[in-house]
Amino acid sequence: MARVVVDVMPKPEILDPQGKAVLGALPRLGFSGVTEVRQGKRFELEIDGEVTPERLAEVEKMAETLLSNPVIEDFAVRVVS
């Protein structure tokens, strides 16, 4: 069994109000030095069997059709141990 992670982030040109809210809260909580925050989503999928190029292509299709909105979000798929 293998684990595949899909990270989904807003595209750079898309406004990220949640990231802006976190950025505004950090100094009030005593944290400094952060100049930008972007908030995204992470999905972990347990895959039966070996992760082949075909299985990774299937996960990318999942990410494109269900896990992300490709109009406003980018995604990256990676295999973790």
TORPABA-300454 format. One line per 10 residues: their letters; for each residue x, y, z of N, C-alpha, C, O, CB. Coordinates in steps of 0.001 Angstrom, whole numbers, plus 500000, padded with zeros to 6 digits. Glycine has a CB too. Layout:
// TORPABA-300454
A> X Y Z X Y Z X Y Z X Y Z X Y Z | ...
//
This chain:
// TORPABA-300454
MARVVVDVMP> 500842 498835 500000 500000 500000 500000 500896 501240 500000 501909 501281 500699 499037 499991 501216 | 500525 502222 499231 501308 503452 499122 500418 504652 499422 499191 504580 499349 501944 503581 497712 | 501068 505741 499756 500345 506986 500035 500735 508015 498984 501913 508243 498712 500654 507516 501480 | 499704 508632 498401 499902 509698 497437 499296 510960 498028 498173 510938 498533 499266 509348 496050 | 500036 512056 497966 499572 513333 498506 499279 514279 497346 500061 514398 496403 500627 513952 499477 | 498132 514949 497441 497765 515983 496476 497691 517303 497243 496865 517466 498142 496393 515650 495751 | 498560 518236 496878 498548 519571 497470 497851 520511 496494 498199 520565 495315 500003 520067 497798 | 496860 521253 496996 496086 522171 496172 496275 523578 496730 496098 523811 497926 494572 521770 496138 | 496636 524512 495850 496855 525902 496254 496149 526841 495277 496016 526534 494092 498373 526225 496320 | 495694 528000 495794 495140 528991 494871 496222 529434 493884 497393 529538 494247 494571 530215 495649
KPEILDPQGK> 495828 529691 492648 496784 530210 491672 497310 531554 492169 496603 532265 492883 496128 530354 490258 | 498545 531913 491801 499148 533147 492318 498315 534403 492064 498329 535328 492876 500503 533331 491708 | 497601 534444 490961 496834 535647 490626 495468 535712 491318 494750 536701 491174 496640 535719 489133 | 495109 534670 492062 493819 534610 492754 493972 535165 494165 494892 534786 494890 493277 533152 492795 | 493071 536060 494552 493062 536614 495897 492839 535490 496909 491998 534616 496695 491970 537707 496036 | 493590 535514 498009 493481 534489 499050 493113 535159 500373 494000 535472 501168 494815 533682 499187 | 491809 535387 500624 491414 536092 501845 491782 535343 503126 492077 535976 504140 489932 536342 501823 | 491769 534019 503100 492161 533264 504296 493643 533456 504594 494031 533613 505751 491847 531767 504119 | 494461 533445 503563 495884 533691 503749 496137 535096 504271 496996 535291 505132 496633 533476 502444 | 495399 536078 503760 495541 537464 504233 495136 537577 505701 495774 538304 506463 494687 538424 503372
AVLGALPRLG> 494077 536863 506109 493648 536897 507510 494720 536311 508424 494986 536853 509497 492328 536131 507686 | 495331 535211 508005 496406 534611 508797 497594 535572 508869 498184 535757 509934 496842 533248 508190 | 497942 536181 507734 499051 537130 507706 498806 538293 508660 499734 538747 509330 499267 537652 506287 | 497570 538781 508730 497242 539862 509636 497268 539456 511098 497574 540277 511963 495906 540403 509298 | 496952 538202 511385 496902 537724 512770 498284 537415 513345 498479 537518 514556 496038 536487 512853 | 499233 537043 512510 500552 536640 513017 501227 537719 513857 501693 537410 514954 501453 536273 511863 | 501306 538980 513397 501946 540002 514243 501201 540236 515555 501825 540498 516583 502047 541313 513482 | 499879 540143 515529 499112 540323 516759 499400 539219 517771 499215 539406 518974 497623 540363 516448 | 499849 538085 517284 500188 536965 518162 501672 536929 518519 502139 536003 519181 499794 535659 517507 | 502399 537940 518077 503808 538038 518447 504779 537437 517450 505968 537328 517751 504011 537390 519745
FSGVTEVRQG> 504313 537040 516267 505196 536460 515250 505560 537536 514243 504716 538342 513853 504523 535248 514542 | 506817 537548 513822 507250 538555 512862 508054 537905 511747 508459 536747 511839 508080 539647 513556 | 508273 538678 510692 509122 538217 509600 508392 537491 508485 509022 537114 507497 510160 537331 510138 | 507098 537282 508606 506346 536606 507545 505797 537680 506615 505131 538613 507064 505184 535710 508131 | 506073 537552 505323 505644 538567 504369 504459 538144 503513 503798 538995 502917 506782 538927 503483 | 504176 536841 503440 503031 536383 502657 502575 535023 503180 503388 534198 503597 503386 536301 501145 | 501258 534806 503151 500676 533516 503522 499670 533143 502443 498833 533963 502062 499998 533568 504946 | 499745 531924 501953 498758 531371 501025 498227 530108 501691 499006 529272 502147 499382 531071 499582 | 496927 529969 501747 496333 528792 502375 495804 527860 501303 495168 528298 500344 495205 529192 503350 | 496070 526576 501469 495626 525581 500509 495027 524372 501190 494635 524417 502356 496768 525159 499630
KRFELEIDGE> 494966 523278 500425 494402 522022 500917 495404 520902 500646 496201 520975 499711 493020 521715 500241 | 495347 519872 501479 496193 518684 501305 495299 517463 501409 494513 517331 502347 497354 518629 502371 | 495425 516577 500441 494684 515312 500435 495691 514176 500465 496662 514191 499708 493745 515197 499182 | 495474 513190 501332 496311 511995 501381 495469 510815 500947 494425 510539 501538 496906 511766 502805 | 495918 510120 499919 495197 508974 499384 496023 507715 499584 497191 507671 499199 494866 509178 497893 | 495426 506692 500182 496069 505385 500305 495720 504588 499046 494547 504420 498713 495607 504628 501620 | 496742 504104 498359 496574 503407 497095 496947 501941 497286 498021 501628 497801 497435 504060 495979 | 496054 501044 496869 496358 499612 496899 497410 499282 495859 497362 499778 494733 495087 498773 496660 | 498346 498456 496237 499353 497989 495295 500417 499027 495001 500593 499999 495735 498699 497574 494020 | 501113 498793 493915 502231 499629 493499 501723 500903 492817 500708 500890 492120 503164 498847 492554
VTPERLAEVE> 502442 501986 493031 502091 503233 492361 502823 503266 491017 504028 503504 490948 502461 504484 493246 | 502072 503027 489979 502609 503015 488618 502331 504370 487963 501549 505161 488490 501986 501852 487778 | 502957 504638 486837 502636 505871 486120 501139 505978 485778 500571 507070 485770 503464 505951 484842 | 500521 504839 485500 499090 504839 485193 498264 505240 486416 497305 506003 486302 498652 503455 484692 | 498643 504717 487593 497935 505071 488834 498118 506551 489163 497177 507218 489590 498436 504204 490010 | 499342 507063 488960 499579 508481 489194 498758 509344 488244 498258 510398 488636 501061 508801 489044 | 498618 508902 487000 497784 509637 486043 496330 509641 486501 495622 510634 486329 497899 509019 484630 | 495889 508538 487081 494525 508450 487609 494333 509415 488784 493299 510075 488882 494212 507002 488050 | 495321 509495 489670 495248 510428 490794 495241 511866 490280 494515 512705 490813 496431 510206 491768 | 496034 512160 489259 496014 513502 488681 494644 513830 488116 494182 514965 488234 497074 513632 487592
KMAETLLSNP> 493988 512854 487503 492634 513058 486988 491667 513325 488145 490790 514182 488033 492171 511827 486167 | 491824 512589 489265 491005 512844 490457 491196 514278 490936 490232 514977 491251 491363 511852 491588 | 492454 514703 490985 492766 516049 491461 492157 517104 490547 491660 518128 491014 494282 516246 491556 | 492199 516849 489258 491683 517805 488281 490159 517890 488295 489596 518963 488080 492158 517431 486896 | 489486 516756 488549 488025 516745 488440 487293 516896 489767 486152 517356 489777 487589 515480 487794 | 487915 516523 490897 487207 516548 492172 487932 517322 493266 487310 518099 493991 486973 515153 492635 | 489232 517118 493391 489960 517663 494534 490324 519139 494373 490608 519815 495362 491210 516863 494760 | 490320 519637 493161 490668 521041 492934 489703 521673 491938 488958 520987 491238 492117 521167 492426 | 489742 522988 491899 489043 523742 490867 490122 524305 489959 490735 525319 490294 488124 524884 491476 | 490373 523669 488807 491511 524062 487975 491430 525484 487430 492430 526006 486935 491637 523116 486835
VIEDFAVRVV> 490286 526110 487508 490169 527493 487056 490910 528432 488007 491530 529400 487566 488687 527901 486945 | 490848 528149 489313 491453 529053 490300 492524 528403 491167 493141 529075 491993 490387 529607 491185 | 492755 527095 490988 493721 526387 491852 494699 525567 491023 494354 525042 489965 492987 525468 492850 | 495922 525470 491524 496928 524560 490983 497058 523384 491944 496736 523507 493126 498310 525284 490777 | 497529 522245 491441 497746 521099 492314 499039 520400 491945 499535 520502 490823 496569 520121 492234 | 499570 519685 492931 500773 518867 492727 500517 517513 493359 499956 517419 494450 502058 519548 493340 | 500934 516465 492664 500759 515084 493133 502136 514519 493421 503057 514660 492617 499993 514199 492078 | 502275 513865 494599 503561 513248 494950 503313 511992 495761 502309 511868 496463 504461 514236 495742 | 504246 511069 495649 504204 509826 496395 505059 509994 497641 506185 510487 497566 504693 508626 495529 | 504522 509582 498791 505276 509625 500042 505398 508214 500590 504576 507348 500287 504596 510565 501079
S> 506416 507987 501390 506650 506649 501951 505780 506408 503153 505841 505336 503755 508113 506467 502331
//
